[in-house]
Each structure stands twice: as structure tokens, then as C-alpha cells.
Amino acid sequence: MDEKQRRVTYQALDVSCVSCANLVEKFLESQAGVNSVKVNKMLNIFYIDYDPSRISEEKIQEAIKKTGYKVIKMRSISNSH
């Protein structure tokens, strides 16, 4: 990760199929400031790399909620070397 990037990990609740996980993934990728999204589709865990100067964790959570799912924050990693 570069210096302007952070990673946050969320588990989306009630995602019942791969198509649903894909929907959340594509919607997150369309958000300004989200650099990449990796998904463990078996566990519905989303690893989101983002630029905190362009989007906040709260906005990321709101974006997931807009797709109709609730989320649990698992952890955040910042690159502050």
C-alpha cells in the first residue's frame, strides 16, 4: 500500500450468494476514493483499500448499507511509515 492508502475490513451480513457479494463489490469499486476491493465470497468479508483524503470509513459503510446489507467492521490498517 502507498502512503495515502488504508485498508479496512468488513463482514457483510445477510449476503446469501456470490451474486450479492459481486453487487456489493462492484458498488464499492464505483465509489470515488476506493482503490480496490477484494472479497472472500465464502465468508462475505470485504478488504477495501481506500484513500482517506477522498472517502471516509463512514462513507464506505454507508455505501455498503445502500446495497441493502449491514456490516461489521473487522479492522483497519494504515500505512504510516
HELIX and SHEET records of a PDB file:
HELIX    1   1 VAL A   18  GLU A   29  1                                  12    
HELIX    2   2 GLU A   57  LYS A   66  1                                  10    
SHEET    1   A 4 VAL A  34  ASN A  40  0                                        
SHEET    2   A 4 ILE A  45  TYR A  50 -1                                        
SHEET    3   A 4 ARG A   6  LEU A  13 -1                                        
SHEET    4   A 4 LYS A  70  SER A  78 -1                                        
END                                                                             
